[in-house]
Amino acid sequence: MPRRKYGKLRKTVELPSKANCSRCRSGKHCPIEGHDGYVVASHREWTGPPKTEKRKKARS
């Protein structure tokens, strides 16, 4: 039986399976853990310089 909150019916939503997830299929980030689109780490080779120097203070 669906629950009512503030007079509206609240529908329970089932999580999509790993193979049928629309966000994973489109190549977007998926908020569901265990899905292919949930990977947060970047796959880039270049990660940036090891150390950056601070800017020198400008003289007034």
Beta strands, then each sheet from edge to edge (+ up, - down):
strand 1: 3-5
strand 2: 8-10
sheet 1: 1+ 2-
end
